[in-house]
Amino acid sequence: MIEIRFDFQDEREATLRLLRKYVDTPMSFADACLVRMSELHRSAQVLTLDQDFAAYRRNGRERIPLIAPW
C-alpha cells in the first residue's frame, strides 16, 4: 500500500497560487494538488492520462516527471 499525505490546509496558499497561474488552462483542484505534491516530493513521478500535465510546471519552470501513455 502507498500512502502520501497531503493536507490542503497546510498547502492552501501554494495550491491556490497554482490555480491562479493556470486559470487559462483547465486545471482542476485535483490537478493543482498533484502539482503541489510533486513540488513537495521531488523524486516522485505523476501517473496521469491528462495531457494538460505536459503544460504544468512545478516551482515555476520545472517540468514534472510524468508517467503517461501519450
Buried (B, 14 or more C-beta within 10 A) or exposed (E): EEEEEEEEEEBEEEBBEBBEBBEEEEBEEEBBBBBBBBBBEEEBEBEBEBEEBEEBBBEEEEEBEBEEEE
